[in-house]
Amino acid sequence: MMNQIQEEVKDRFIVRNFGLIQEIDVELGDLTVLVGAQASGKSLFLQMFKLIKDKDAILKTLDNYGFVVNNKLENLLDRYLGEGLSKMWTGESEFISNDRTYTRVDLERPKKGKPADKVFYIPAQRILSIADGRPKFFTEFSENDPFVLRKFSETLRLFARNGLGDSGKLYPLPNRLKNVIKKKYDKTIFHGGKIVFEEKGGQRKIAMNVENMHLPLMTWSAGQKEFMPLLMAFYCLSGPPQPVVNRSQYEYIILEEPEMGLHPLAIQAIILQMIEFMDNGHKVIVSTHSPMLLEFVWAYNCLKKIPKNKRVGALCELFDIKNEKWPNVNFLKSIFKKDIKTYYFSRNTAEKVESKDISSLDVFSEETAINEWGGLTQFSSKTNDVVSRYMAQYGEEE
């Protein structure tokens, strides 16, 4: 019998005619990077991706916290996206996941069985989850706050209450992060600081002990505060299995704007964390305004062309990893077996959002969207051009 070659199943998600989105068509890789200006539909696309993948689990959560949906699309969208945002749905709205079209009827069906989330969503507004030094309850947020923020905060709260034991220690924790990544976090973010939950006003709140000082969260640097909900999310997704958050249930990890408030050296550590997630079998979807992530993807595209036995060494140089034993950096090897995609979201002449695959990141491409990496290198290119022209003409004048 002849061997039949089966075409690889593509993981694809399409949104059409929803809110400001005209058509966004994304074929997911193991890492998918989304770029585009503010209000270019990235968050809306990602939230609808989770809704389609996790609708039953979302309905279960809303029901658990007393939110009324009654199998009505408008109620679901208002509870999920925020009050009044259900108006983005029209008769032309369309969602397609892996060749299956999801209609109003699909989203209005009651939940089935005991569903579990497939998507772990780390939202851009994550600092609001610990604004007063502790993860907030799901029900503490307003009706205008998106579901993904409330769910994220509640997950951190449960982890802080049940996943840390009685020690009160939050950082560093043994066996929770890869040593090479933990060192990066310490060097670039915490600088020897120890993070704890302290008892204050009958609640456990986050504080830092560093250089004989005890610092509550509000006195930290902006980057340190922004990183804390990220760190707790990474704890949920890394290290030994735990009963509080079952990381094995998650197929996808969405990470919005991981660069917020962070120095470029700290962003390097975040990229290493994403590589570990991929090594563990998760698909990572990240939205960003930072050229650093695309610099990494560009480097990845180039390093795939060098001999296999040189690739990990090149990555260690790229991430400034020194004197680490092979087992500690072995996870870097798997990245070269992964598929990385990059998409640019932009508004067309009708002020509606469309997507473009710019995965090649070819700086010699004739298409501006590709050679300027979705606009992230536009200012740098213009700066070089303007300065070069003016210096050539006027640079010698007093």
Secondary structure, DSSP 4 states (H G I P E B T S, - for coil): -PPPPPPPPP-EEEEEEETTEEEEEEE--SEEEEE--TTSSHHHHHHHHHHHHHHHHHHHHHHHTT---TT-HHHHHHHHH-TTGGGG--TT-EEEETTEEE-HHHHHSPP-SS---SEEEE-TTGGGGGTTSSPPPGGGS-TTS-HHHHHHHHHHHHHHHHSSTTS-EEES-TTTS-HHHHHHHIIIIITT-EEEEEEETTEEEEEEEETTEEEEGGGS-HHHHHHHHHHHHHHHHSSS--SSS-GGG-SEEEEE-TTTT--HHHHHHHHHHHHHHHHTT-EEEEEES-HHHHHHHHHHHHHTTS-HHHHHHHHHHHTT--S--HHHHGGGGGGGGS-EEEEEEEE-TTS-EEEEE-TT--TT-S-HHHHTTTTTTHHHHHHHHHHHHHHHHHTT--
